[in-house]
């Protein structure tokens, strides 16, 4: 029972994030219920607070390329 509730909650979150991504990528607006809007705002604010914990993609690619070059036998 607890697992089913968790799966439903995760499905709901994925659905909300999918709608947000669709809006960002295709600028196709869609009417969202107030609770979904509030959840998106909360998630965005949470991300903004933790932004410094994330690494930029360019920095990550440089690290990966550097590690790959070091591991390659000459």
C-alpha positions as CSV (number, residue, x, y, z in Angstrom):
1,X,0.0,0.0,0.0
2,X,2.8,2.5,0.9
3,X,4.6,1.6,-2.3
4,X,1.5,2.3,-4.4
5,X,1.1,5.7,-2.7
6,X,4.8,6.5,-3.4
7,X,4.5,5.5,-7.0
8,X,1.4,7.7,-7.5
9,X,3.1,10.6,-5.9
10,X,6.2,10.2,-8.2
11,X,3.9,9.9,-11.2
12,X,2.2,13.1,-10.2
13,X,5.5,14.9,-9.9
14,X,6.7,13.6,-13.2
15,X,3.5,14.8,-14.8
16,X,4.0,18.3,-13.3
17,X,7.6,18.5,-14.4
18,X,6.7,17.3,-17.9
19,X,4.1,20.1,-18.2
20,X,6.7,22.6,-17.1
21,X,9.3,21.3,-19.5
22,X,6.8,21.4,-22.4
23,X,6.1,25.0,-21.6
24,X,9.8,25.9,-21.4
25,X,10.7,24.1,-24.6
26,X,7.7,24.7,-26.9
27,X,6.1,27.8,-25.2
28,X,2.8,25.9,-25.4
29,X,0.9,27.1,-22.4
30,X,-1.5,24.9,-20.6
31,X,-3.9,25.7,-17.8
32,X,-2.5,24.2,-14.5
33,X,-4.3,23.8,-11.2
34,X,-3.2,26.1,-8.5
35,X,-1.6,23.3,-6.5
36,X,0.6,22.3,-9.4
37,X,1.7,25.9,-9.9
38,X,2.5,26.2,-6.2
39,X,4.6,23.0,-6.4
40,X,6.5,24.2,-9.4
41,X,7.3,27.5,-7.7
42,X,8.4,25.6,-4.6
43,X,10.7,23.4,-6.6
44,X,12.2,26.3,-8.5
45,X,12.8,28.2,-5.2
46,X,14.4,25.1,-3.8
47,X,16.6,24.8,-6.8
48,X,17.7,28.4,-6.6
49,X,18.7,28.0,-3.0
50,X,20.9,25.0,-3.9
51,X,22.1,26.4,-7.2
52,X,25.7,26.6,-5.9
53,X,25.7,22.8,-5.3
54,X,25.4,22.2,-9.0
55,X,28.3,22.0,-11.5
56,X,28.0,23.6,-14.9
57,X,27.9,21.2,-17.9
58,X,31.0,22.8,-19.4
59,X,32.9,22.2,-16.1
60,X,31.7,18.6,-15.9
61,X,32.7,17.9,-19.5
62,X,36.2,19.4,-18.9
63,X,36.6,17.2,-15.9
64,X,35.5,14.1,-17.8
65,X,37.8,14.9,-20.7
66,X,40.7,15.5,-18.4
67,X,40.1,12.2,-16.6
68,X,39.8,10.3,-19.9
69,X,43.0,11.8,-21.2
70,X,44.9,10.8,-18.0
71,X,43.6,7.2,-18.1
72,X,44.5,6.6,-21.8
73,X,47.7,4.6,-22.2
74,X,50.3,6.4,-24.3
